[in-house]
Amino acid sequence: MDLHLKDKRAFVAGSSRGLGFSTALTLAREGCKVAVNSREQEKATAAADKITSETGIQAYGFAGDVSEPSAADALITSAVDALGGLDILITNAGGPPSGSFEIFDDATWQKAVDTSFLSHVRLIRAALPHLRKSSSPSVLTMTSYTVKQPIPNLVLSNSIRAATVGLTKSLAMELGKENIRFNSIMPGWTQTERVIELMEFRAKTNNTTVEEETAKQTAEIPLSRMGEPQEFANAAVFLVSPAASFIHGVMLAVDGGIIKATL
């Protein structure tokens, strides 16, 4: 299937590794021009260089901490200048720390809100004037399956990421009349650096091993395995592409069936 992504222009936040990087790389493989992002310029440049090397598509890397209020405007401006416009925005940020409710103070909660919710708000707000100039504008927010099925010791993520789902659905209703599509993906357990860190936290908390914790988690997934970043990227790239032009306001689980709810 031709996804009609050749020469489209995309900015992918939080994309120097993990799901963000796999998505940016897959977009480039489809002929899309991409700008990637990390908090550190060295990592952003390395990710962009790897994409360019593997695909032959010029990619650009920009440093910026999306949890900081001033970062969104600077990142979007840099991306638009480099790409010559913007058709696709993918908002993503690293998850907040693990732990139980009573160990977190107000400052930690506020940092998690800035990272896992307001980063989406600010990036979308900064990108909208440029997306309005596109013939096929699309926004994808990345959250987690925990917005539908909370899991222990992730109270920050369970709580705050749900707000991003509400934001995405609200903007789908508000801005659909302008033909700007909004969708969200709720990834399940996927083999990324973030998941390894979570398994290490569980192993330390439970006095077990990373292998034991990984096996326990995998046993809860109907497909009996964790996902691969490429499997997430395949779904993400389709959703933002013109080939998905009538898919709007969707909260898609890419989770191997782990969400038990029927709706």
N, C-alpha and C positions, 0 to 999 in steps of 0.2 A: 504494500500500500504506500502510495506517495503521500506523505504527511504535509506537503507544501510548505516546508520549513526553509527551503533554500533562500538564503539572503535575508531571512528574518533576523531581528536583533533582540537578544535576550540578556537580561541581568539576573544572575543567580546569587543570592546572598548566602553566606556561610558555605562556601563551595570549594574550599581548598582540600577537603577530604570527605569521606563518607558519602551519604546520600546526595548531598549537594554537588560534590565533584562528579559523581557518576551521572547525574542528570545533566550537568553542563557538558560533559564529554559526549554524551549521547545526542544532545542537541547539535553539537558541532559535527558529529558524524552524519547528521541529517542535512548538513549544509548551513546551519544557523550560525550567525556571528554571535559570540558570547563574551560577556564580561563576568569574571569571577571575583570572589571577595573572601578575605580573611582578615583577622585582626592584625596580622603581621604582614608587611609588604613582601618579605622574603617568601613566605608560604603562598601568598597570592600570585606572585610572579612565577614560582615553581609550578603551581597548578596550571596557570595559563600557558606556560612553555610546554608542559606535557601534553595539553590538549592540542596545541599547534603542531607539535611533533607527530602526534598520532593521527591527526585528521587532515593536516594541511590547511586548516582554517585558522586565520589569525584570531587568537584569543587575547584578552586583556585582563590583567590582574590589578585590583585596587584594594588598598588597606583601609579598614574602618571597623570599629566596634559598633555593631548595630544596636547595642544596648544603650549607646550614648545618644542623647537627643539631637546633637548636631551632625551625626554621621550620615543620616539618610539623604539629606539634601546634597551633601558633598559627594556621596557615592553615586547617586543617580545622575548628577551633573557630569561627573567624570565619565560614567558609562555612556551617556548620551553623546557626549563630545567624541568619544572614541569610536562608537558604533555608528554615529550619524543618525541617531533616533532610537526609538524603543518600541518594540511590538509585544514583548513578553517580559513579565516580572514574576520571579519566583522568590518568595520570602521564606527565609529559613534562619534559624539560629540554634546554637548549642543549647541543650536542655539544662535546667537548673539543677542544683545539687540534690542528691538523694538524702533521705532522712525522715524521721517521724515528726509529727506536727509540733511538738513542744520544744524542739531544739532550735527552731528558727525564730529570730527576732524580726522586728519591723524592717530593718535595713535589708535583711536577706530577702524578705518578701518583696520589697520594692525593687531590688535588683532583678528578681525573677520576673516581675511584671514588666520591667523595662526590656528584658531580654526576650521573653517568650510571648509577650503581647504587644507592647508599644512599639517594638521594632517593626512588626507587620504594619501597624497603623502609620508610622512615620514613612516607611518605604513606599507604601501605596499612595499616601498623600503627595509625596514628592514626585512620584512617577505619573500620576494622573494627567497632568498637562501634556506630557509626551505621548502617553498611550492614546489620548484623544486624537492625535494626529495619525495614528496607525489605521490601516484598513482591516486589520485583524487582531485587535488588542486582547490580551489574555493575562490573567493574574492567577497564580497558584500559590496557596499558602500551605506550608508543611507543618503538621501538628503531630498527633500520636493517637494510636487506638485507645489510649487511656482516657480520652475525652468521653468515650462511651463505656469503657470498662476499666475503672481505676484499679491500680495495683499497689500493693503495700510499699511503704517507704518512698513513695514518689508524690507526696502530697502537694508539693509546689507545682510539679508538672501536671498532675491530675486536675488541679484547680484552675490554673492560669491558662493552659492551652485550650480549655473549653471556651474561653472568651474569644479566642481567634476563630473558632468555628462559628460562633455567633456573629462576629464581625464579617466573616466571609459570606455567610448567608444573607446578612443584611445588605451588604454592598451588591450582591447579585440582584437583589430586588430593586435597590435604589439606582444602580447604574446600568442595569440590563438594557434600558431604553436607549442608552448611548452605544449599545453593541459592544460593551466591554465585558468580557466573560470572567466570572470568578468561580473558582473551584478550590477544593482542598483535598489533600491526601492525608490519611491517618495511617502511617506505617506501623506495622507490628514489629516483632523481633527480627532484626536484620543484622547480618554480620558486619558491624562497623566498629570503629574505635570506641564510640560512645557506649555500645553494648558491652564491649569487653570491660570498660571501666565500671559499668553497673554490676557485671558479674564479679569483678574483683571486690567491689563494695559489699555485695552479698556474702561472698566467701569470708571476708573479714568479720562481718557482723555475725554470721552463723557458725564461725569456726570450721569451715569446710574448705573445699578447693574450688577454683574457677570451673574445672571440668564437671564437678558434681552439681554446681549451681546451673551451669549451662544445660546439663542433662535434665535437671528438674524442669527448667523452663521449656525446653524443647518438648517434653512429654505433654505439655498443655496445648501444643499446637496441632490441630487436626492433620496437617500435612507432615507432621513428625520431623520437622526441620526448621531452622531459621531461614529467612529469606536472604537472597543475595542483593547487594546494592543495584546491580543491573536490572533485576526484576522490578524494583521500585522505579528506577529511571525509565524503563519502558513505558510504565503507566503514566508517569509524570509528563514525559515528552509527548505522548499521544494527547493528553488532556489539554496541554497548552497549544497544540498545533491547530491549524485551520481545518484539519480533517475531523476535529471534534467540535465543529462550529455550532452544534445545537445542544451541546452538553454544558449546562450552566447551573450553578448553585448546588453542585454535587459534593458530598463529603464521602470520598471513596476510601474504603479500607483496603490496604494492601498488606494483609496480615496472616495469610495462610489459614484463615478461618478461625482465628483465636477469639474474636468477638462472638459471644454466645447469644446476644440479643437477636431477635428476628427482624427488627426494623432498625 
